[in-house]
């Protein structure tokens, strides 16, 4: 399958995730198409220069527009970063989260999610580093990325698969281990089967016994299918603060 991100001039990305991201970036009317073009241009610039080093002028140049056009759609660089964050969450995160929709075991769902994000780091390191960079620059993305692991954590607790003293602390452990693992893989510093090792460590941190955690972590991954974003979902979330953790 062709990679839609290449057609948009973006760094290579596995086709199901590329299709999901391009769809989440926007479309429809003229204003939405212009915003989508600016989001795709911002991704190019952020990947090349880093979020902190990128400028609105550079994004405008890559998009073939004027800085005034950018500001007509996004009041500030921070607003543009947030729109990129929403597209990343609606595209990459939702596609990854949807890949284990049919799995009933909360522990297995957690392992799949961890391994998929490390798989992303191996297959598309530029996108993994972008995800981490945007997450540091905009807290909205962090909140949106927590939706799926939080649901899996709560399911595992309900099923008595996990034992944790505190939900918020457990989420910090899940996020911290996964993000550090993604960076290690994306930078080419990880040993073989690092995704399985990371998933095992996360399950152990959530209270599973070593043998059981290792068995669950190495189960075959389900197919990754394109997950279409919900109509208007990104627009509806625009400007919304991330949900507070209980």
C-alpha positions as CSV (number, residue, x, y, z in Angstrom):
1,X,0.0,0.0,0.0
2,X,1.2,3.5,-0.9
3,X,2.2,5.8,2.0
4,X,-0.1,8.9,1.9
5,X,2.4,10.8,4.0
6,X,5.0,10.6,1.2
7,X,2.4,12.1,-1.2
8,X,2.0,15.0,1.3
9,X,5.8,15.4,1.5
10,X,6.1,14.0,5.0
11,X,8.7,11.7,6.5
12,X,7.9,8.0,5.8
13,X,5.2,6.5,8.0
14,X,3.5,3.0,7.9
15,X,0.6,3.3,5.5
16,X,-2.3,2.7,8.0
17,X,-0.9,5.3,10.3
18,X,-0.2,7.7,7.4
19,X,-3.7,7.5,6.1
20,X,-5.1,8.0,9.6
21,X,-2.9,11.1,10.1
22,X,-3.6,12.7,6.8
23,X,-7.3,12.3,7.4
24,X,-7.0,13.7,10.9
25,X,-5.1,16.7,9.6
26,X,-8.3,18.0,8.0
27,X,-10.1,18.5,4.8
28,X,-13.5,19.4,3.5
29,X,-14.0,23.1,2.9
30,X,-11.5,25.6,1.7
31,X,-10.6,26.8,5.1
32,X,-10.2,23.3,6.5
33,X,-8.0,22.3,3.5
34,X,-5.8,25.3,4.1
35,X,-5.4,24.4,7.7
36,X,-4.6,20.8,6.8
37,X,-1.9,22.0,4.4
38,X,-0.4,24.1,7.3
39,X,-0.5,21.2,9.7
40,X,1.4,19.0,7.1
41,X,3.9,21.8,6.5
42,X,4.4,22.2,10.3
43,X,5.1,18.5,10.6
44,X,7.8,18.8,8.0
45,X,9.4,21.8,9.7
46,X,9.1,20.4,13.2
47,X,10.7,17.1,12.1
48,X,13.6,19.0,10.5
49,X,14.1,21.8,13.1
50,X,12.4,20.6,16.3
51,X,9.3,22.3,17.7
52,X,11.3,24.9,19.7
53,X,13.5,25.9,16.8
54,X,10.7,26.1,14.1
55,X,9.2,29.4,13.1
56,X,5.8,30.4,11.6
57,X,7.7,31.9,8.7
58,X,9.3,28.5,7.9
59,X,6.0,26.8,8.1
60,X,4.5,29.4,5.7
61,X,7.4,28.9,3.3
62,X,7.0,25.1,3.2
63,X,3.2,25.5,2.7
64,X,3.7,28.0,-0.1
65,X,1.8,30.6,1.8
66,X,2.5,33.9,3.6
67,X,3.0,34.2,7.4
68,X,-0.2,36.4,7.4
69,X,-2.2,33.4,6.0
70,X,-0.8,31.2,8.8
71,X,-1.9,33.8,11.4
72,X,-5.3,34.0,9.7
73,X,-5.9,30.4,10.7
74,X,-3.8,30.0,13.8
75,X,-3.4,32.9,16.2
76,X,0.0,31.9,17.3
77,X,2.7,29.2,16.9
78,X,1.3,27.6,20.1
79,X,-2.1,27.3,18.4
80,X,-0.5,25.6,15.4
81,X,1.4,23.2,17.7
82,X,-1.8,22.3,19.4
83,X,-3.5,21.6,16.1
84,X,-0.6,19.3,15.2
85,X,-1.0,17.6,18.6
86,X,-4.7,17.0,17.9
87,X,-3.9,15.5,14.5
88,X,-1.2,13.2,16.0
89,X,-3.7,12.0,18.7
90,X,-6.6,11.5,16.3
91,X,-4.4,9.9,13.7
92,X,-1.5,7.9,15.2
93,X,-2.8,7.3,18.7
94,X,-6.4,6.4,17.6
95,X,-5.1,4.0,14.9
96,X,-2.8,2.3,17.4
97,X,-5.5,2.2,20.1
98,X,-8.1,0.7,17.7
99,X,-5.8,-2.1,16.7
100,X,-6.6,-4.0,19.9
101,X,-10.3,-3.1,20.1
102,X,-11.3,-6.8,20.0
103,X,-8.9,-7.9,22.7
104,X,-10.7,-8.5,26.0
105,X,-7.8,-8.9,28.4
106,X,-6.7,-5.6,29.9
107,X,-3.2,-6.8,30.4
108,X,-2.8,-7.9,26.8
109,X,-4.3,-4.6,25.6
110,X,-1.8,-2.7,27.7
111,X,1.1,-4.7,26.2
112,X,-0.1,-4.2,22.7
113,X,-0.3,-0.5,23.1
114,X,3.2,-0.3,24.5
115,X,4.6,-2.5,21.8
116,X,2.9,-0.6,19.0
117,X,4.4,2.8,20.1
118,X,7.8,1.2,20.1
119,X,7.1,-0.4,16.8
120,X,6.3,3.1,15.5
121,X,9.6,4.3,16.8
122,X,11.4,1.5,14.9
123,X,9.5,1.9,11.7
124,X,9.2,5.7,11.6
125,X,11.7,7.3,14.1
126,X,11.1,10.8,12.8
127,X,7.5,10.5,13.7
128,X,8.2,9.0,17.1
129,X,10.6,11.8,18.0
130,X,8.0,14.3,16.7
131,X,5.4,12.8,18.9
132,X,7.7,13.2,21.9
133,X,8.7,16.7,21.0
134,X,5.2,17.9,20.5
135,X,4.1,16.2,23.7
136,X,6.8,18.2,25.6
137,X,5.7,21.5,23.9
138,X,1.9,21.0,24.3
139,X,0.2,19.3,27.3
140,X,-2.9,18.7,25.2
141,X,-1.2,15.8,23.4
142,X,-0.2,14.1,26.6
143,X,-3.7,14.2,27.9
144,X,-5.1,12.7,24.6
145,X,-2.5,10.0,24.4
146,X,-3.5,8.8,27.9
147,X,-7.0,8.0,26.9
148,X,-6.2,4.5,25.7
149,X,-3.7,3.3,28.3
150,X,-6.0,4.7,31.1
151,X,-8.9,2.7,29.8
152,X,-6.7,-0.4,29.6
153,X,-5.4,0.2,33.1
154,X,-8.9,0.5,34.5
155,X,-10.0,-2.6,32.6
156,X,-7.0,-4.5,34.0
157,X,-7.8,-3.3,37.5
158,X,-11.5,-4.4,37.1
159,X,-10.3,-7.8,35.9
160,X,-7.9,-8.1,38.9
161,X,-5.0,-8.4,36.4
162,X,-3.3,-5.3,37.9
163,X,-2.5,-4.2,41.4
164,X,-1.4,-0.6,41.8
165,X,-1.5,1.7,44.8
166,X,-2.6,4.8,42.9
167,X,-4.1,5.3,39.4
168,X,-2.2,8.5,38.7
169,X,1.1,7.0,39.8
170,X,0.5,4.0,37.5
171,X,-0.2,6.3,34.6
172,X,3.0,8.2,35.2
173,X,4.9,4.9,35.2
174,X,3.2,3.7,32.0
175,X,3.8,7.0,30.2
176,X,7.3,7.4,31.4
177,X,8.5,3.9,30.5
178,X,6.9,4.0,27.1
179,X,8.2,7.5,26.1
180,X,11.7,6.6,27.2
181,X,11.6,3.4,25.3
182,X,10.3,5.1,22.2
183,X,13.3,7.6,22.3
184,X,15.8,4.8,22.8
185,X,14.4,2.9,19.8
186,X,14.0,6.0,17.6
187,X,17.7,6.9,18.3
188,X,18.8,3.4,17.3
189,X,20.1,2.6,20.8
190,X,17.7,-0.3,21.7
191,X,18.7,-4.0,21.8
192,X,16.6,-6.5,19.9
193,X,13.0,-7.1,21.1
194,X,13.0,-4.0,23.1
195,X,9.3,-3.6,22.6
196,X,8.6,-6.9,24.4
197,X,11.0,-6.0,27.2
198,X,9.3,-2.6,27.7
199,X,5.8,-4.2,27.7
200,X,7.0,-6.7,30.3
201,X,8.4,-4.0,32.5
202,X,5.2,-2.0,32.3
203,X,3.1,-5.1,33.2
204,X,5.5,-5.9,36.1
205,X,5.1,-2.3,37.3
206,X,1.4,-2.8,37.3
207,X,1.7,-5.7,39.7
208,X,1.8,-8.8,37.5
209,X,4.1,-11.7,38.3
210,X,7.3,-12.0,36.2
211,X,6.4,-15.2,34.3
212,X,2.9,-14.1,33.4
213,X,4.0,-10.6,32.4
214,X,6.6,-12.0,30.1
215,X,4.1,-14.4,28.5
216,X,1.5,-11.7,27.9
217,X,4.1,-9.2,26.5
218,X,5.2,-11.6,23.8
219,X,1.8,-12.6,22.4
220,X,1.4,-11.9,18.7
221,X,0.3,-8.4,17.8
222,X,-3.1,-8.0,16.1
223,X,-3.2,-6.4,12.6
224,X,-2.9,-2.6,12.4
225,X,-5.8,-1.3,10.4
226,X,-6.6,2.3,9.3
227,X,-8.8,3.9,11.9
228,X,-10.8,6.8,10.5
229,X,-11.1,9.8,12.8
230,X,-14.5,10.6,14.2
231,X,-16.1,13.4,12.1
232,X,-15.2,16.7,13.7
233,X,-13.5,15.1,16.6
234,X,-10.3,17.1,16.3
235,X,-12.2,20.3,15.8
236,X,-14.4,19.6,18.8
237,X,-11.3,19.0,21.0
238,X,-9.6,22.2,19.8
239,X,-8.9,24.4,22.7
240,X,-10.1,21.8,25.2
241,X,-7.8,21.2,28.2
242,X,-6.7,17.6,28.7
243,X,-8.9,15.6,31.1
244,X,-7.7,15.5,34.7
245,X,-6.6,12.2,36.0
246,X,-8.3,10.8,39.0
